[in-house]
Amino acid sequence: MKSCVSQEPGKNRPAFLLGKYWMALALVVLTFAVYGNSLQNQFVFDDLYAINHNAGVGAWADLGKVFVTNYQPWSQSLDAEKNNSSNYYRPIILLSFGLSKLIWGQNPFPFHLTNVIMMALLAVFWYALVWDLSSHRWLAFLASLLYLLNPIHTEVVAFINGRTDLTAALFIIGSLYFYWKWRKDNKIWRLIVSVISWLVALGSKEIAVVFPVILLSMELLQSHGRKKNIWRFEHVYYLAIFLLFLTARYLVLKNNLYWQKDILDFSAIGTIAPKNWRYLKLILWPADLSTYYTEVFKAGLSGWIGSLLLLALPAVLIYLSRKWKDVIVAFSSVLFLWGSLPAMGLVRNTSNVEFGERFVFFSSLGIALLLAWAFVKLIGRIKQRTWKYATIVLLVIYGSFLGYKTVRQNRVWESDHTLFREMARTSPQSFLAHFNLANEYAKRRQADSAIVHYQKAMEIRPDNIDAVNNLGVLYFMMGKYAQAEGEYKKAAALSPRSPVVYYNIGLCYQQRGLVRDASHWYRLALEKDPFFRPAGSALEFIENDSAKEK
């Protein structure tokens, strides 16, 4: 594949591992430099459920079950017949967590170390692939560097559960690299590694379905109109792998209630342009990142027109590249615009998460490559040495900003407290942020702060029983039984069939010495559930105590 930038003299083929590999080593060192402070992070957010509290992860007997069950980080077992907690099939991630837990236990350090090592490998393979495609070592290094330093990727690397995106991206790029090496020397072992890598990517996250599109784009860019160079019999192996994965996924999820609720939402096509524009701004200038985005995108006429034009752009650039011999721009557009399609909401599921930094972890490779190309192109055209040095200085300043921001962003994921505090700051209208932050303050016995955030959560979602009930529990623990009673009665109005809320109200009356009123509420709890033992035991205690007094 010819590059849009001048090739380095005397280097018709890159010698990635056999030649000058110091740039690859530099990328590894830089990975640990910018993500090293994430190694001290704890298990946060979903990590606690996916690893610590998941009894189905971490037993040797369960390792084989990961291939016949859905990805269920909130599960307590790997029994697919009893568990419908997830609509995803990601056995590689479950296997990864299971092996790590078996070896390291519940120590978060090795989990974080694994993520950082995988990020380093991704940067190295991306460097190798771009170098192989362009025959320009500095372009490849700069494309990897800009991708590596960008803080928009912190959520994936510093958050253990981000391993889904990290593993998928690593093995997609690895598969593309070994495929391209096989196309050059026809060594069958490279093809085998490529096919297996794609299977691993598919088993890590659904984003891997974009691999055939990218591979076909690479072939089109290399062929320059010669159709016989595009199609090869060996592509059947990839088709077989894909069919195998789809079959396994269907068999595992066919009875899953969450999966059955997935629907194709073609209206999401009209939101591709505004979403990509938002992502592009975050990638280029990631100064105002958030751990949780509450933005809602609607498909208007302008959105539809812009989205359809964007989707057609990579194909147009691929066609034009045959005349320009300028393949980097076309390849970058394929990665960013077509590579992000699985995250554009075309399939609506129960998570209802529409926008997030992790969704462009893979596709932002295209923007990093495009920026590197623009810089190399600009440097090549500048004649005056002063201006050339000034341009290099500006790039160094920009890269330093990215790296500094990444280091700071790693600290956000240090603990649940730091995570939810930042989430509440950057997404003040997020119920999830305020509710979880209130829980953290309650654990820390900072009652006043907890009350503020419970009340804020209730303002956002007044019908959420969890926030109301937790606030009642907090008041009860503080000895403010009248306030607790008020919150519990709100909870009872929201969930009139739950025996727990009536029992809680009874506890408030009992603590205030109002035994007759407490008995009334305990009886109401038993009316809702005659087998609710706490209410039965409390009522029995009151009756026995009353009998002793008589």
N, C-alpha and C positions, 0 to 999 in steps of 0.2 A: 504494500500500500504506500503510495507516494505521499509525502507530507507537503504541507503548505509552507514549511520553513526549510531553509537550506540544510542539507545533510552535513554531518560532520565529516571532514575529509578522511578517507581511508577506513571508514566504518560502514561497510555495506550491510553488515549484520551485527546486532548487539551481542556481546558475550556477557550475558547477565551474571552468571555465577562463575564463569571461568576467567573473566577479564577484570576490569576495574570495578569492583563492587563497593567502593567506599561510599558512594552516594546512598546505596541501599542501607549500609551500616549507619550512615548519618540519619536516615529516616527512622531507624529503630531507636537510636539515641534520643532523637527529638520527640518521639512518641512518649518515651518515659519521662522526658523533661516536662512536657505539657500535661500529661495525664498521671504523673507519678503521685501527686497529692490525693488522687482518688483512691489510692490503695488503702488509705486509713479510714475510708467510709464504712459505715455500718450497713446492715440490711435495712432497706427502706421500702415503704409503700408495699407494692405487690411482692417484693422479695420475701417478705415475712410469710406470705401464704404459699408462694411457689416453692420455697425451700424449707424454712424453719417449721412451718405448721402443716406441711404436706407429708402425711405419713406414707403416701404412695411413692415418694421420691427418696431414695437412699437405702433401699433394701435390695440385696442381690437378686432375690426371687422376683422382684418387680421390673428388673431391667428389660426382660423380654416382652413385658406387657406394654411397654411404651409404643410399640409398633401397631398395637391393636386397640388403642384407646385414643380419645380426643385429648387435645392439649387443655389441661384443666388445672391451672395453678391454684384455684380456690378449692380444690377437691381434697378429701382426706383419704382417698384410695384410688387405685387405678382399675376399678371395676367399671368397664364401659357400659354394662347392662344397667347399673344403678346410678350412673352419673351423667347428667346432661348439663354440666356447668360451663361448657365452652363449645363454640362452633368452629374451632380450629383443629387442624391435624398437623402437629409439629413434633413428631417423635424424636427428631435429632436434639431438640432443645431439652426435652424431658430426659433423654439419655445423658446429655451433657450435665444437667443438674444432678441427676442420680449418681453418676460416677464421681462428680466433685464432692457430693455429700458423703458418699461412702469413703472416699479417701481423706477428706479434710474435715468431715463433721460439719458443725455449724459455725465455723470460723470464716468470717466474710473476706478476709485478706486474700486467700487463694482464688476465690470467685472473682474478685476485682482484678487480681493479677492476670487471670485467664483472659478477661476482657481486654486489658491493655496489650497483652501479647498478640491477641487476634487483631487489634487495631494496627499494631506494628506490621504484622504480616499482610494486612490489607494494603497498607501504604506501599510496601515493597512490591507486591504483585501488581498493583496499579502502575507503579513506576516501571516495572518490567514490561507490562503490556503496552503502555504508551511508547516506550523506547522501541519496542519491537515493531509497532505500527508506523512510527514516524521516523525512526532511525536518527532521532535527535535526543541525546542524553539529557541535556539541560532542560529541554521542554518537558521531558518525562519527570525529571526531578522537581521542577517547579510546580507541575500539575499535582504531584503527590504532596508536596509541601503545603500548598494552599489548601488542599483538601484536609490534610492532617491537622492543621492549625485552627481550622474554623470551629468556633465554639458552638455552632448549631448542632454539632455531633456529640456534645457532652452528654446529652440525655441517654444516648445509646451506649456510650463507653462507661460512664460513671455509674450508671444504673444497671444492676446485674440483669434485670429482666430485659434490658436492651439487647441482650445477646441474640435475640431472635433476628433483629435487623442486621446485627454485626456478622453473625454466622452466614446469613443468606448473602450479604454483599461480598464477604470474603470468598465464598465458594462460587459465586457467579463470576467474579473477576478471575479467580483461579481457573475455572472451567474455560473461560474465553482465552486466557493466556495459553493453556496447554493445547487447546484446539488450534490456535494460530501457529504454535510451534509444530504441531503435527502437520498442518497444511504445508509447512515449509520443508520438513524432512521425512514425512510419512512414517515416523517411528510409531508403531502401533501402541506402545505403552503410554504415549502422550494422549492418544485418543481415549484410551481406557480411563486414564486419570481424569480427563475432561468430562466424560460421561458420568463417572462416579461423583465428581464434584458437583455437577448439576443436580444429581439425585439428592445429595446432602443439602444443597441449597433449597430444593423443593420441600424437604422435610424440616426445614428451619422456619421458613415464612413464605407466604403466598406471593410475595414480590418476585420470587424466582421465575414466575411464568413469563417474565419479559425476556428471558435469556434467548429464545429462538429469534425474537425480533431483532435483538442486538447482533446476534450472530449473522443473520441474513443481511443486515445493514453492512456489516464488515465485509461480507462477500461481495455485495453490490459495489461498495466503494473500491474494492480491490480489482474487480473484474473489468471495469471501464467498458461495459457494454458487451463483454464476451459471455454469453449465457452459459456456455459449456463449463465455465469455471465456477459457477454459482452452486449448481446442484451436484451432490455427490451421494453415492449409495450409502455411505457411512452415516448420513443424516438419519437413516432409518433407526439407528441405535438410540438416538435422542428421542425419536418419536415413541419407540418402545418403552423407554424409561418414563416418558410423560404419561403414557397410557397406564403403565403399572402404578404410578403414583395416583392418578385419578381414580383408578379402581380401588386401591387401598383406602383412599380418602372417602370414597362413597360408601364402602362397606362399613367403615368405622362410624361415619356420621349419619347414615341413612335414617336411623331412628332417633337422632338427636333433636330435641325440641328447639334449641337455639338455632341450629343449622337450618331447620325447616322454615324458620322465620326470615332467612336471608332472601332478599328480593333484588332483582335488577332494577336500578333506578336510572333510566336513560336521561332524566332531566338533569342529572349531575354533569352531563357533558357540557351543559351551558355554564357550569361554574369552573371549568378547567382553566380558562383564561384568568379570572380574578384570583384564583388560588395560586396559580403559578407565578403571577405577578407579585403576590404577597410573599411567596416562598423566595422568589428571586431577590427581593429587597432584604429579607432576613439573611440570605446567604452572603450577599455582597456587603452588607453593613449590619452585622449581628450585634448591635449595641443594646437593643431592647428586647431580650429574649424572655420567654415565659415558660414555666413548666406545665402550664395548662392554658389552652386557648379556648375561649368561649365564642369566637366569631362564627357567624352563620352566613353562608353564601347562598344566594338565590340566583336562579337562572333567568336573566332578562334577555331581551333581544340582542343588546350589544354583547352580552356575555356569550350567547350562542354564536354570534358571528366571529367574535375574537377567538373563541375556543376551537371552532372548526378550522379557522385559518392557522392557528397554532399547531393543530394536529396534522395539518397538511404540510407545514413548513419543513420538517425533516425530510419528507419524500422529495420536495422541491430541491432542497439543498443537496440531496444525494444525486439527483439528476444533473444539477448544475456542476457538481464537483467533477463530473467526467470531462467537462470543458475546462474548468479552472485548475484541475488537478489539486484541488484545495480540500482535502478530506477531513481535516481536524474540525472545522466549523460544522460540517454535516454530522460527524460522529458525535460531537458534543451535544448537538440538538437532539439526536436520537436518545442519548443517555438521559438528558434532562426532561424532555417532553414526552417521549414514549416510555421511558423508564419509570416515570412517576405515575403512570396510568392506574396501576392497581391501588394506589392510595388516593384516588380522586373521588371516592365514594360511589363508584358505579354499582357496587354491590352494597346495599344497605343491610346492616346487621344490628344486633341488639346493643352493641357498645355505644352507638350514637356519637362516637368521637369523629369529628369531621376534619380537624386540622391539627397538626402536631409536627414538631421539629423532626421527630424520628421518621416521619413518612418520607422525607427526602434524603435520608441518610445515604441511600444508594444513588439516586438520580442527581444529587449535587456533585457527583464526580464530573458530570458534563460541564457544570459551571466552572469548576476548578480547572478543567482542561482548557476551556475557552479563555479564561483569564490568563493562563500561562501562555497560550498561543498569542493572545493580543500583546502581552508584554514582550515576548521574543520577537514578534513581528515589528513592534515599535522600536525596540533596541536596534534591530537590523537596519532600520531606515534612518535612524538618527546619525548624522555625520559628525556633528560637533561633540567632542569628548566631554565637555562640561555638561551639556544637556543629557548625555548618556548617563553620566554619573548621577545627575540629579534625579533621573528616572529610576535608577537603581536604589537611590536613597529613599524615594517615595515608596517603592515596593517593600523595602526593609521596614519602614515605619508601619506600613499597612500590615505586614506579616507579624510585626511585634505586637501590634494592637490585637490581632486575632489570637496570638498565643497567650497574651496576658489575660484576655477575656476568657479563654478556655480554662486557664488555671483558676480564675476566680469562680467560674461557673461550676467547676468540679466541687467546690465547697458547698454549693447549694444542695448537692446530693449526699452530704455528709451524714445526715440523720433525718428522721421524720420531722423533727422540729424545724430544722433549717429548710427542709423541702417545702413544708406546708406554709411556713412563714413567708417564703419567697412567692409561693403560689398565691397566697392571699394578697400580697403586695402587687403582683403583676396582673392578677385576674380578680379584682375586687368583687366581681359579680358571680364568682364561682361558689356554688354551694359546697362542693367537694372540698375546696380549699379551707373555707371557714369551719366547716364541720370537723375536718381532720385536725386542723390547728387547735380547735377548742378541746378536742380529745387529748392532744399532746399537753396543753396547758393543765388540763385536769390531772393527768398523770404526774405532772411536775408540782402539783398542789398549788398552782397559781390560779386560784379560783376566780379572781376578778377578771383576769384576761380570758379565762375559759368562758365565763358568762357573756362577755362582750361578743365573742365569736359564735357562740351558740345562738345568741339573739340575731346576729347578722345572718347566720345560716337560715334561721327561721323566717327572716324577712324575705330572703330570696325564694325559699320554698316552704311556705307556711303549712303545707300539707304533709311534710315529711315527719313521720312519727319518731324516727331515730333521734333527731336533734331535740325534739320536745322531751322525749323520755330521758335522754342523757342529761339534759339540763335539770330535769326533776331529780335524777340520781345525784347530781352535783349538789343541789340544794339540800337534799336529804343528808348527804355526807357532811355538809357544813352545819347540820343541826337546824336548818331553816325549814321546818316541817310544813308550815303553812304555804310557803312559796313552792315547795316540792309538790304539795297536794294540788296546787293550782296547775302546775305543768302536767302532772299525771292525769288530771281530769281533761286537759286538752288532748292528751294522748288517747284517752278513752273515747273521746268524740271522734278522733281520727280512725281508731281501730276498735270499734265497740265489741268485737267478738274475741278479743285477746284477753285471756284471764290474767295475764301478767300485770296489766295496767291497773285492774281492780285490786289485785293483791297489793300493789305498791301504794295505792291510796289507803288501803287498810293499814299498812305499816305506818303511814304518816299519822293516822288517827291514834293508833296504839302507842306511838312514841309520845304523843301529847296527852296520854292518859284517857282518851275517849274510847273506852273499850267497846261500848255498845255500838258506836258508829263503825269501829274497826270490824266488828263481827258482821255487820251489814255488808261491808264491801268484800269481806272474805267469802260470804255466801254468794254474792254476785259472781265472784271469780269461779266458784264451784258450779254455778249455773251454766257458765260458759264452757267449763270443762270439769266434769265430776271427778276426773282422775288427776287434777292439778294438785299434787301433794303439798307444795308449800302452803297453799291456802288452807287445805285440810288440816295440816299440822298446826298452823297458827290458830285456827278456830278451836281445835281440840285443846290446845294449851290454855286458851282463854276460858273455855268451859270447865276444864279441870281446876283452874285457879279459882274460878267463881264458886265451884263446889266446895273447895277447901275453906273458903271464907265463910260459907254458910255452916 
